[in-house]
């Protein structure tokens, strides 16, 4: 019984896995939208990365201030073809940076 169950699961996974992978590949539209976003954002915020999937733009990376984060998100929302923005842009902890400077860090 266990052997049949494992065989069934393996067979089902083999049938479904290619279909799942096919949905994760970027379409030409996704690639074009990602290029538009990068062209708009990268000159001003080089530490921000983007990826578009079905009109949703996923943002990641870091900026210096909350205002910069809002500016990036606003800029991306204004691009034709963007349906929504999912932002994981981080703002480094300034207090941590000050502490590292006191210890001879990078500030």
Secondary structure, 3 states (H helix, E strand, C coil): CHHHHHHHHHHHHHHHHHHHHHHCCCCHHHHHHHHHHHHHHCCCCCCEEEEEECCEEEEEEEECCHHHHHHHHHHHHCCCCCCEEEEEEEECCHHHHHHHHHCCCCC
